[in-house]
Amino acid sequence: MAAGRVFPFRDARWAPDPVQAPSPAVRSPQPVPLVIDNGSFQTRAGWAAADPSVPAEPLLRFRSLAARSRGARGGAGAETQVGNDLGSPEPLRWLLRSPFDRNVPVQLELQELLFDHVFQRLGVSSQGCVDHPIVLTEAVCNPLYSRQMMSELLFECYQVPKVSYGVDSLYSFYHNKKLNWPCSGLVISSGYQCTHILPILEGRLDAKNCKRINLGGCQAAVYLQRLLQLKYPGHFAAITLSRMEEILHEHSYIAEDYTEELQKWRSPEYYENNVHKMQLPFSNKLLGSTLTSEEKQERRQQQLRRLQELNARRREEKLHLDQERLDRLLYVQMDQFHKALVELNMDSAEELQSYINKLSLTVEQTKQKILQAEVNIEVDVVDSKPETPDLDPLGSEQSLEDVESINEFEPLFAEEQPEAEKPVAAVQPVFNLAEYHQLFLGTERIRAPEIIFQPSLIGEDQTGIAETMQYVLERYPKEQQAVLVQNVFLTGGNAMYPGLKARVQKELLEMRPFQSSFQVHLASSPILDAWYGARDWAVEHMTREEGWITRKDYEEKGGEYLKEHCASNVYVPIRLPKQAPKTTEALAPSRALAAGTGNPCEQA
């Protein structure tokens, strides 16, 4: 059971997107719309064509990130990578930039990089412009300034013929209406940065009663990272955001009753049966048991060579000091003879000469040892109990000296190199290196996703999905409440959590009147349904004017202008207060006052 519950991290690298050759049906008889789901977590792009030869799937899916590497001074040599071209985000985490603030694009220069990547990889071949209509998703109740900058980018930079804006969750609702669901409903969209509660009445968004919770998958990943870093401080650097996102996507779930689920995790049997062990990558090359006899022999030879080099340096230093002292003694002048004897603490010239002869002999012997060490630089490994063959006295003396040095410095080398030979048989049963590099996921599997229902877990002063949903419903009469709860629609990336539908059903059961009915529906593909819905809308409205903003509309009505449709925001134009014109009667007293003041400037 334990082995089956161990899951290795995939640490998958992103493969760069190839440049695709679009089908001829994309351009004939007229350019088909290009659908871009501009999400804060992932960008999805593809063609909207009724022709079966054109894929009905998003051809591009990449993270909405860009990184610009630092080149030479002045910007020369700087390289910009977008989306899947990054390979792995962790080495470049400090360089990653996103055009989004929450779910609203604000960095338009980065948004331009994402668009360039989309148009290039989809094989848009028109010169100087993008002659395809664009269907683009935007945030709920998108600020007018953000839409104005986006329209300016599309019309002025890319010269697109027309563009249509819509809300991703409403496109998802539009795509799933084919299942004969009611046109009214309550959409719960939980994405990477935000969670929205959107009431839909007769197929149109009721923007006045929309509510947003500033929590999503990003905050859940950061919360899970902090939990595991506190639990495993020894693996602080290995607990990355990319791995936390992998845990959330594949190992987390929503508890139907959070308190009751925590009580279950207190049981040791339940813990052992449901814990997930995430295996961090590790290397066992440091273990002594993995070293072969040849590697051990080579390592011991290297240690011996290091000791010989150390002894050689010591001999050279000693020789240098003795040579300097000998030179000083040989150049003692006769007039300083007695003074030198006193300084050297000697009584007679014979004692001085004897000391000089003895020191000369020591210097010569040291020179001979150095020469012999250079000749015999390649030596065999000496055992701890070496044999003593019949060798010359000088070589025998050197070998014994090396052996004594090895025995003297052996503990030091053991401290320097932990990977040296050590008895492993007694330690291995007690310490399991693979288990040391495992992250045990118990209550963390439900604590991180729970923040969208209980934001107080991370200190956020907001209400969760259940309280916000109840607040939105209470803003309607009971008849409309009954209509809305008949189609509670779940979409967005967080709708992929197992147990979310059951949790919403439980919350609705608690807040709705006794024996009242409600229906909770889950999107067929919570992540891709927004793109599918935008494609469906583009194919159905390709030849219509509804929902399309042309270049003429942009030039006449401004960049913030929006043509509404069933999946769009509500357009609220800017109304500037009109200033009352100044009448001649109001200006007359002021002119008379100015004339009577004698202002030098006015007189001039």
N, C-alpha and C positions, 0 to 999 in steps of 0.2 A: 504493500500500500504506500509506504513512504517513497519508494522509488518512482511509483506511478504519479505522485503528486509533485514531483520536481519538474519545473518548467524552465528551460534555458531562455535567456533573452535573445531575441532574434537579431537585434541591432542591425536591421536591414538598411542598406544603403540605397539612396534614390538613384534610379537609372536616368541619365539625361534623356530628354524628350527629343526624338528625331524630327527632322524637317519632313513633313508629309506632303505628298503630291495629291491635291484634292481631285475629286471626281469631276469629269466635264459637266455633270449635271449641276454642279455648284454655281456655274457661271451662265448656263444657257437654259432656257431662253433669256433669263435675266438673273442677276446676282441674287442668291438666296440669303436670308438673314443669318447672321452669326450670333449665336446665343452664348452669353458669358454670365455664369453664376459667380459674381464677384464677392466671395465670402471672406470673412476675416481669418478663417483657418485655412481654407483651400479654395483655389480657383478652378472652375470647370468650364471648358469651352468646347463648342462643336457647332455643326451646321444644322439648320432647320429646313429640311427639304422633304417634300412628299415623295420624291423619287426613291424607290427601294434600293438603288445603288449607293445612296448616301447613307452612311451609318446613322442609326437613330440613338447613338450613345455619345457621351462626351469624349472627344478624341484626346483632350488634354486634361490632366488632373495633377495639380502641383500645389505645394504650400505657397501661400501669399507672402513670400519673404524674398528679400534681395540682400546681397552682401557685396560690398565694394572693397576689394583688397587694396591696401596701400601700396602705391608704386613709388617711383623716384620722387624727389622733391619737385613740386610744381605740378603734380598730378600725372606726370608721364609714366606710362607703364601700368596704371591702375586698371584692374580688371573687375567687371561687374558680372556677378552670377545671380541667376534668378531661378527660384523653384527647385526643380529636380536636378538642375545643374550643380547645386551645392553639394551633392553626394550625401554627406552626413552633416547635420546641423550643429552637433556638439563642438567640434573643433573651431567653428566659426560663430559660436553663440554670441560673443561680444561684438561681432560685426554685423549681426543680422538686423535688418530694418524692415518694418512693416508700414504700408501706407495708411493703416487704420489706427484710429483712436477709439477704443472699444470696437464698435461695428460701423463706424462712420469713416470713410476715406478722407483724410486731411492732408496727407503728403502727396501732392499730385505729381511731383517728379518721380517718386517711387511707383505711383500708379501708372505712369507712362512707361516705365520699365516693364511692368507686368503686361501691359497692352502690346508693347513691342515684341515681347516673348510670345504672346498668343498669336499675333498676326504672322510672325516669322515662322513659327513651328507648324501652323496650319497651312502654310504655303500660299498666303495671299500675295498674288503676283501683280496687282495693279500698280502702276507707276505714279508716285507722288501723292497717292491717296488710297483710302480703303473704300472701295465702291460697293460694299455690302452693307445693308441695314444692320443695325446693332440692337439686340435685345439684352438689356443689362439689369441686373438686380441691384437694389439699393436698400438702405436700412428703413425700418418702420419710422414714419414721421421724420424722414430725412430733412435736415436743415436746408433751407433754400440756398445758402451760400455754398454748401457742399455740392448740391445739384448744379448750381451755376458754374462752378469750377469744372465739374465733370463734363457738362455740355460744351463748355469752352474748349476743353481738351479734345473732345471727339470731333467737334465741327471745325475748329481752327487748326488743330494739329494734324488730324487724320482725314479731314474733308469727307466725313461720312455723309451719305445722302439723307438718312433719317435715323432716329433712335427712339427706343421705347424703354421706359423705366417701370419696374415692378418690384414687389416685395417677394422675397424668396419663399417665405412660408405661405403666402397667398397663392403663389404658383404651384406649390405642393398641394394645397387644398384644391386648386383648379384641376390638377392632374388626377386626383383621386375622386373627383365628382363623377367620373365615368362609372363608378360602382353604384350609381343611383342613390347616393346619399343626399340628405336635405341640402338646400342651398344656404340655409342659415346654420350657424354653429359657433363653437368656441374653439379657437385655434390656440394650442399651447406649443409654442416654438422655443426650444431650448438649444442654443448653439454654443459656439466657442467662447464668446464674450458676454452674451446677454441671454435672458429668457423673457419672452413676451407672452402676454395674454391678450389675444385679439378677438373681439366679438365680430362676427359676420352676420349681417342682417340682409336677407334677400340677395345674397351674392355680392354685397359690397361691404367694405371695411367701415366699421363705426369708429372713426379715429378718436372721437371725444372720450371714449371709455376704454381706450387701450392703456395697458399698464406694462411697465418694464421692470425687471429685476436684474440688477447689474452683477449677475453671477452666471457662470457657464463652465465649460470644460477647461478653460485656461486656469481659473481659480481652483478647480478641483485638482488639477495636476500639481499646482504649486503647493496646495495643502497636503496632498499625499507625499510630496517630496519632503516637506518639513517633518511630517510624522515619521517617515522612515529614517531620515537623517538623525533625528533625536533618538530613535530606537537603535540604530546601528551607526554610532559615530565613527567606528573604525572604517566604514565604507562610505564616508561622506562624499568623496569625489566621484565614486562609482554610481551614486544615486542621482542620475541626471533627469532632466525634464523629458527627454525623448523616451527613456525607459518608464517613467511614470505614466506617460500617455499610452504606452503599450500595455501597462497594467490596467489602466482604466478601460481601454478598449476591449481587453480580452479576459480580464479576471475580476472585474467589479460588477456589482449588481445593486439594485434598489431594494431595500427591505420593505416588505408590505407593512410591518409594524416594527419601527426602529427599536423601541425599548424592549419589546419581546425578543427581537433578534439578538440584541446584546445579551440578554439573559441566556439564550441558547449557547452563545459563545463562551459562557462561563463554565460550561460542562467540558471536562477533559475529553470525553468520548466524542462529543460534537466537534471540538477543536481538532482532534486528530483526524477525523473523517472529512473535514472541510477546509483545513488549512492548505494554502498553496505556497509551495516553496520555490522561490525564484532564484535560479542559479546564476550568480555573477561569474564572469570569466576570470580564470585564475591560471597560474602556471605552477607546475610541480617540479620545475627544474632545480629548485633550491634544495630539494630533499637529497640527503646523502645516499639513500638507497638507489637512486636512479643513476648514480655514477658507475661507469664500467671500470674494470681494473686498469685498462689503458689510460682512462682519464685520471684515475687516482695516481698512477705512476707519473704521468705528465705533470700533474699538479705538484707532486713532491719534488720533481726535478726543478720546477720553476722556483719553489721555495728554497731549494739548495743553491740555485744560481743567485737568488737575491741575497742569501747569507754570504756567499763568496764575494759578491760585489760590495757588501757592507764591510766585510773584513778587509778587503783590498783598500777601500777608502780610509779605514782606520790606520792601516799600515802606512799608507802614503802620508797621512797627517802626522803620524809619529816620526816618520823619516824626515819630514820637513822640519819639525821642531828640533830633532837631534842634529840635523845638518846645520841649522842656524846656531845652535849652541856650540858645536864643534868649530865653526868658523870664528866665532867670537874668541874661543880659547886659543886657537892657532895664531891669531893676530895680536896676541898680547905682547906689548913691547917690554924690553928689558927694564926701562925706567919705571914701568908700571907693574913690574913683576911682583914686588912685595905687596903693593896695594891690591893687586889682583888676588894674591894668595889670601889676604885678609877677607876680601869680598867673597872668595870661594870657600872660606872656612877650611883652608888647608895649611899644613905646617911646613912642607918642604917641596922642592922642585921634583923630587922623586915621586911624591904622592900625586903631583899634578900630571907628570908624564904617565904614570900608571893609569890615571883616570882617562887621559886622552887616548891611550892605547885601547882601553876597555870600550870606550865610546866608539872608536873607529871600528872595532870588531863588530859591535852591535849594528852599526850602520851598514856594514858590508853584508852581514847575515840577513838583514831586512831586505836589501836589494836582491839578494839571491832568492829569497822567498817570493818576491814579486815577479821575478823572471820565471820562476818555476810555475807560478799560478797562471801566467799568461800562456805557457806552453801547454799545460794540462787544463785548458778551459772546459773541455768536454769531459765530464766526470760521470760515473755511475751513481745511482742512488745508494746512499749509505743506510743500512738497516740500523734499527735501534741497538742491536748487539752485533756490531760488525766483526767479521773475521780479520785477523792480522797476518796477511801473507808477508813473505820476505821481500820487503821493499827497501829502497834506500832510506837512510835516516831522515832526510829532508822531506821526502814525500810522505813518510809515515807520520812525521810530526804535523804536517799540514792536514792530513786526513783526520787525525785525532782531534785537531783543533776545530775542523768543520763540524765533526759529529758533536763535539761539546757545544758548539754554537747552536746547532739545530735543537739539541735538547734544552738549551737555555731559552731559546726564543719560540719554542713550539706553543706554549700557552698564548703568547701574543698573537701568533698567526691564527690561532683558533678563534680569538676574539675579533680579529680583523675580518676573517672570512667565515661567516656562519655556515656556509655551504661546504666546509671542509668535512673530512670523514669523521662521522660521529656514530655511536651506536644508536640505530633507529628502531631496532626491534622492540625495545622496551617502551618507546614513546608512541609508536604508530597506533597501537590499539586504543590509546587514551585520546589522541588528538586527530580529528578528521579534517584535513585541509579543505576538502570540497564542502563539507557542512559548514565550516567557518565562513565560506563565501556564499551563503544562502540567506535570502530574505524571506522570513516567515510572514505571510499575509493572512492575518486573522480578521479582526474587526476592521482593519484598514480597507478591506474589500467593500464595506458598506459605509464607512465613515466619510470617505472622500465624495462619493456621489450624493450623500445626504445633504450637502450644503445647499442644494437648490430647493430643498424643502425646509431646512433649518439653517438660514444664513448666520445665525448666532454662533454656530460652531466655529466660525473663523472671525468672530467679532464684528460682523456686519450688522448695522442697525437697519435691517430691511425685513420685509415679510417674505415667506416662502411661497411656493406655487399654490398650496392649498388656501392660505389666507388671502392671497391676491386674487385667486379665482373666485372665492366667495365674495370679496369686495366688489369685483366687476359684476357678478351676477346680481348683487343687491342693488345695483344702480338701475335695474330694469324692473318693470312690473312683473308680477308672478306669471302672467301668460307668456311674456317673452322669455322669462327664465326657463320655463318648461320647454320652449322651442329650442333655446340655445343648448340645453343639456342633452338634447336628443342626438347631438352630433359634436361631441368633444373630440377634437382631432389633435393627435400628437405627432409632431414632426421635429426635425432638427437632429443634429448629431447626438445629443444626449438621449434622444428617444431610442437609441440602440441599446441602452442599459436593460438587461433582463429585469423584469419585475416592475418597470415603470407604469405599464398599463394597469396592473393589479393595484399599485399604490394609488393611482389617480381614482380608480373605481372605489377604493376604500374611503378616500377622502370625500368623494362626492356622496357616498352613502351616508357619511356622518353629517354632512351639511344640508342635504336635501330633506324635504318633508317625508314623513313615514309613508311607505308604500308608493312613493313616486318613482317614476321610471326615468332612466337616463341611458345613454349609449356612449361608450368610449371606443374610438377607432384609432388604430395605429397606421401610419403611412406605410405603403407597400415597400418603399425604399426611403427611409427617413433622410439619408444623406443626398441621394441623387434625385429625389422627386422634385426638388425645386428646379433643377435643370430640365427635367422631363416636362414639367408643367410650362416652363417658358418656351420650350420647343413646340409643344402643342399649341400654345397661344399664337406663336409666330407663324406656324403653318396655316392656322385657321384665319388669321388676319393679315396674311401676306399682301393681299390686293386691296385691303380696306384702308380707310384713313383713320379709323378709330384707334386711339392709343399711340399713334406715331407722331413724333415731333420732327418736322422737316426743317431744313436750313432756313426757309423763309420764316417759319414760326420762331426760330431762334433769333433771327435778326430783328424781327418786329416786336416780339414779346419778351425778349431777354432770356438769359441762360437758365433762370430758375423756373421757367414755364414748364408745366406738366400737363399732358393730355391724359385724363383719367380713363381707366378701363377696369375690368372686373378684378384684376390682381394688382392694382396700383395703389399708391398713397392717395390721399385727398389733397387736391391742390388748394392752398391757401395763399393767394397773392399778397404781396406787400402793399399795405395801404398807408401811404404817407399823409399826415394831416395837411390840409390845404390852408395856406396863410391868406388871411383877408387882405384884399388889395387896399392900398392907401389912397384915400379920396383926396380931392383938391382942397376940401374944407379942412381936413386934418393937417394938410401940409402948409396951409396959409399961415397959421399962428407961428409955426416953427420958422418959416422964412422971415416973418416980421421980427421975431426974436433975434434971429441971426443978424438981420440988418441993423438992429439997434445996439448990438453989443460992440460994434466997432472992431471986429476981429481983423487984424492986419492981413491974414491970409485971404479972407473973403473980400476985403477991399481991393486987394491986388487982383 
